[in-house]
Amino acid sequence: MSEIPRLTSGICKKFLIAPLDDADVFNSEHTVQILSLKAISPGPSTDPSKPAEPERFRLIMSDGVHFMQALLATQLNFMVFEEILLKNAIAVVETINCHIIEGKRLIILVSLRVIVQSAEKIGSPTQLEVGTTGTVATPVTDQTAAPSNSFTPQVPPEGTSVQISRRLGPSNSVRGYIYPINRLSLYQDNWTIKARVTQKSEVKTWSNPRGEGKLFNVTLMDDSGEIRATAFNATVDDFYAKLEEGKVYYIWKASVNLAKKKYSNLDNDCELALERATQIEECLETTNLPTIKYKFMALDRLQELVKDSLCDVIGIVKDVHDLTQVHSAKMNKPIANRDIILVDELSFSVRMTLWGKQAKQHNEADTGSVIAFKGVKVGDDQGGRTLSMVSSSTLQINPDIDECFALREWYDLFSADQAI
C-alpha cells in the first residue's frame, strides 16, 4: 500500500481569511482531499443569442482539519468526465482564483494535479463558513461530507498526473484558448481574449483619507461584444503606453469582476481588472480581426430618442468650434471641451460635444472628414437634440465602412456646388 501524502493542514482557513495578495496562500501549491463532487446546472440563458454556459462542478475539499466548498474551473471539467478526479481523491492545487461576491469569497480551482485517485477520508474535518466581514465562523461537525471509504489508494500510473497549467492554461509566455468576450464570467478561468481597444481614458488620480492612487480604463471589443478593463496604480505604468486605441491585442491573466455600472455604459455585467500578472501581446495578424459594429441612428430621427440614452451616429464634420474649458465639480478641475457640427446627406445637422483629449486632438483640420461615433449621449437643448461623448464613447475618422463611403461620395459631389 502506497503512503498517503500529507495534506496542507490549515490551508482551507487561510483561503477564506488571508489577504488576497498573500503569495504563500494563493500562489503556492497545497495538497488537499476532494471529499465530494456535484454538478451544478448553469441555468437557462437569458440571452438566446449567446451560447449556453458549460456545466460546472462544485466540490468540497479538505485539508484534514477543515473542509470548505469551491468551484472547479470549467476547463478542468474533463478531469471529472474522464474520471481523473474522483471522490476522496488527493490533489495538489497549483492555482486558484478568489472572487469577492456580496462580501463573501468564492474559491475557484484553476489548476491542479491528482496524486492519489481514491483514498480513505483523512482526519475528521469540520466545516468552515466565511461571513461578510471576512471572519471565519465557528466550525461545525462534518455531517454532510463524504463518508470514509476503505479503498486501497490507487496512485495513477506515470503520466496520468495532469499538469493543466501547461496543457491548457496560459503562462507568462503561452496564451490559452481564445474566448469570446460575451462568454467571460466570474467563473471562467485560464481564458484569453483577442480584442480591439476602441477607447482609452486619460490617467486619472484620486486622493482620499485612505490613500491616493491613479487609474485608467479601456474599452475592449471583439465580434461578440464589449468589456471595460481598468488598471490601477503600478499597472498604469505597465500598460498605459502599451495599449493603443485601434490596435488589437491578446489579453490573459486578468481578473473578471462584476461591472460597476455607475462607471460604465457598456452592455456587459462583467469587467476586467488588469494586474501585475496580466499578459498583453499585440496581435500582428492581418486577418480575422474584430471590427467595430455600429447601429447608426439617422440625424433626423434623433428626436425619437429619450434624453440621456446612448446611440451611434455618423456624419460629415461641417464646423469645428474653438477649444474651451469648463470646471468639473465632480473632478474638481477644469476639463477641455469642444463642439463640432455634424451633417448628413439629408442636410440635417447636430451639435456634438467632445471632452478631454478628444477635444484637444480634433480641430479645424477635421472639417470635411467623416466621423463615426459609438455610444454617445443624447441631450436636449431648447427642444432640439444634442449629442455628447461620454467616457465609454468611441469615434473613428473616415472608417472603412459602407456608410462612410456613401457620405463621402455625397459630400464630394455636392459640397462644392451647394451650401450644406
N, C-alpha and C positions, 0 to 999 in steps of 0.2 A: 504494500500500500504506500502510495506516494505521500510525502509530507505535505500537510496543508499549509499554504502560505499564510503569513501573519497579516491580519487586517490593520489598516492605519487607524488605530484607536483614537476616537475623539474628533475625527475629521468631519463627521456629519454636523456636529455642533458648530464647528468653525465655518462650514459652508453657509450657515444661517446667520452668523454674527460677525464674522471677520470683515474688516474694511475691504471694499471691492478692489483696492489696489494692492492687497496683500499677496505678493507673488508666491510666497511659500504655500498659500492655500489654493489660489486659483490658477497658478501657472506651474504647478508641480504635479508629479504623479502620486496617486493614492490608491491603495488596494482596498476594495470593498466587496461585499457579497450582495448579489441580487436576490432578494427574498421572493419577489413576485413580479410578474409582467402582466399588464392588462391593456388590451386595445381600447382606444378611445375614438368614438365616431367624430369626425371633423364637423359634422352638422351640415345641413343643406346650404348651398351657396346662395347668397343674397343677390348676386350679380351673375345672370346666366351667361354673360359674355366671357366670364373668367373661368378657367379650368378648375375642376374640383380639387380641394385640398387633399394631400396624401393622408393615409391613415397614420395615426400617432399611437405611441405606446407610453403608458405611464408605468413606472416601476417603483418598487420600494427597495432601497439599498441600505445596507447595514455596515457599520464599522466595528461590530461586535459589542458595542456599548449602547449605541442609539441607532434607530432607523428613521428614515425620512423618505418623502416622496420626491421624485424627479421625473423629467421627461427625457425620452430618447430622441435625439435629433433624427429627422426623417431620413437622412442619408445613411443612417445605421439600421433602418428597418430590415434590410436584407439579413442582418445577423439573427433576427427573430425568425424570418421566413425560412432561412436555411438551417435553423436550429443550431446556430453557433452560440447564441446567447440563450441560456435556459434558466429555469427556476433554480435557485440556490447556486448559480454559477459564481465563481470568484473572478473578478476582473480588475485590471489596473486602469483607472480613469486617467487619461492623458490630458484631456482638455475639457473644460466646462465653460458654459456661459451662464451668467447670473443676471436676470432681469428683475427690476422692481416694478410690480404691478399692484396698484392700490395699496402701496405701503408694504407689501409682502414680497419675499424673494421667491423667484421661480428659477429652479436649477435645471439646466439642460445639459445632458451628457453629449458632447460633440465628438469626442474621440476616445476610444477605449480598446483594450485587447483582453481577450478571455484567456486566463491561465489555467483554470480548472472548470470544466463544463458542468459538473454536478458534484455536490458535496453535502454533508450534513450541515444544518444551520449552526453557525458558530456563535457561542455565547447566548445570553438572554437579553437581547437589546430592547430598550424602551423607546417609545415614540417621542420625537421632537416636534414641537409646533413653534412657529415664529409669529409674534404679534406685529402689529403695525409700527410699534416703537423700535423693532429690531431686537427686542429682548426675547430670549427663549423661554417658553412656558414650561411649567413643571412636567416632566416626562410621565407618561402613563405606561402601564404594563402592556407588553405586546400581546394583544388579544386577537389581532387580525392578520398578523404576518404569517408567512408560510410556516407550516409545522416542520419539525425536524424530520429528516429522512435518513435512512441507514444505507444509502448508496455508497459503494466504493468510489472514491474520487476517480474521475476519468480525465486524465491530462490529455489535451489534444495532441495529435501527432505533430512532428516537426513541420512547420509551415502553416499550421492551422491558426496560430495566433494572428489576429488581424490588426495590422497597423493602418488604421483608417486614415490617419493624418497624412500618410504617404500615398495611400491608394486613391483617396478621393479628395481630401481637403487641401486647400491652398496653404502653402508655406510662405516664407518671405519672398521666394522667387518663383513659386509654382502656383498658377491660378487653378481654381476649382471649376466646376461646371458653370456655364452661363445661365443665370436665372432671369426671367422677365421681371421688370420692376414691380408689376402688379401681383407677382407671386411672393414677394418678400413679406415675411410676417415675423412676429416676435418669436416664433418657434422655429424659424428657418435658420440653419447654421451652415457654415462652410459653403457659402454662396459666392458667386462673382457676378457682377453686372457689367454690361457693356453699354455705356450711356454717354450721351452728349451733354455738355454743360451749356445750358441755354441762358443762364443768368448767374452772375456772381456779384455779391454785395461788396460794398466797401468794408474795411475793417472797422468795427465798432468797439468802443471801450466802455466800461462801466466801473462804477465805484460805489460801494455801499458799506455799512458798518461791518459786514462780514468779509470784506476784502475788495479787491479790484481785479480786473481782467480784460480780455479782449476776445472778439469772436468775428467770424464771417460765415456766410452761408452761400450755398449754390443750389440751383435747381438743376436736377439731372433728369433726362428723359430718354426713353427708348420707344420702340414701336408699341409697347403695351401700356405705357403711362409715364407719370412723372413722380418724383420724390424729392424732398428737400434734404440737404445734408449740411451739417453745421460743424465747424471746427472751433475749439476753444483754446485760448492761451498758447501753450507751446506748439500745439498742432497748427495754429495760424501761421507760424513761421515755417512749418514743414510744408504746407500745402497751398498757401495763398498764391505764390508766384507760379506754382506748378500747374494749377488749374486755370485754363484759359477759356473764355466764352467761345462757343462754336466748335471746340475740339471734342473728340471722342476718346474716352478712357475706359480701361478695365479697372474696376474698383473692388477690393475684397478686404475682409477682416475689419469691417466697420460694424458698429453696434446698431441694431434695429430697435427703435423705441417707439412708443406711442407718440403720434404727432401732436404738437402743441398748436391747436387750431387758431388760437388768437394771434399767432405769429405767421401763419401760412394760409393761403387761399387755395392750395393745391387739393385736388380730389384724391387724397391718399390718407388713410388712417395711420400710416407709419411714417417715420422719418429716420435719417441716419445720423449717427454721431461719428465723426472722423477722429480716430485716436492715434496714439503714437505707433501702435502696431498695424494701423491701416496701411494697405498697399495700394498705390495708384500708378498705373502704367498707361502711357499714351498709346492709343490704337493707331497703328500706321497703315492699316489696311485701307483699300480704296473702294471696296465693295461691301454690301450688306451692312451699311452704316445706318443708324437710326436717323430719321428725318422728322422735323417738326411738323405736326399735323394741326391745321387751322380749321376753325368753323367760323368763317367770316360773316359778320353782320353788315349788311349794306348801310351806308351812312344815312340814307333816307328812312331807314327803319329803326334808328336808334331811339326814336321817341316811344317805340313799343316796349323798351326795356325799363325796368324799375330802377330808381336811383340806388346806387351802391352795388348794383350787380356787375358781374365781370363779362367781358366779351372780347372777341378777336375782330380787328378791323384792318383794312389795307387801303392805302391812299397815296396820292402824289403830294409831296411837300410843296405847298403853294407859297407859304411865307414863314419866315423864322423870326421870332421876336427877340429882343435883347435879353441877355442873361441878367437875372435879378436874384435877390436873396430874401428869404422870409425867415423869421425866428421860429424855431420849433420849440414849443413849450415842453413837449414830451422828451426831447433830447437835450433841451436847454442849450441850444447853439443854432447859429444861422445855417440854413440849407439853401444851396443853389437851386433855382428853378428857371425854366424857360418854356414859353408857349410856342407851339408851331401850329400852322393851319394846314389841315389835310383836305384834299378834294378828290372826288372820284369822277368816273366817266359820265355821270349824270349831273355833274356840276354841283352836287351837294358838298358842303364843307362843314368841318367841325374843328373845334379847338382842342388840341392835345397838350397836356402839361407834362413835361419831363422834369425829373428831380435828380439831384446829386450829380454823380459822374455822367449820367446820360445827358443832363442839361449842359454840362461843360463840354462834352465831346461833340455834340451836334450843333452846328451853326449854319451860317448863310450858305456854306458850301453844299449843304444837303438840299437846297432848293432844286426842285425838279426830280429828285430821287423818289423811287417807290419804297415805302416802308411798310412792312407787315408787323402788326402788334398782336401779341397774345396775352390775354388775361389782364386787360386794362379796365379801370373802374369807371362806371358811368356816373356822371354828376349832373347837376341841374343848375342852370343859370337863367333866371327870369323866364322859366318855362321851356327853354331850349336845352338841348343835351350838350354836355361837355364830356371830355374823356381825360383820364389821368393815369399815369403809370403808378403802380404800387410795387412793393418790394419783390414780389414774385413775377411781375410782368417781364416780358421779353420783347425784343424787337429785332428785325432783320432788314437790312438795307438791300434793295434790289435782289430779293430771294429768287432762287431758281424754281419758280412755280408758275403754273398757267395764269393765275390771276395777275401776277406781276407782269407777265408778257403782254396780257391784254391791256392793262393800264398804260404800259409803256408805249404800245402801239397807238393808243388813243391820244396820249399826250404828244407824241412826236408828230402825229398827223395834224392835230388841230390847235395845239398851243401857239404855234407861230402865227396863225390867222385869226384866232378868236381869243377873247378875254375869258379866262376861266376863274 
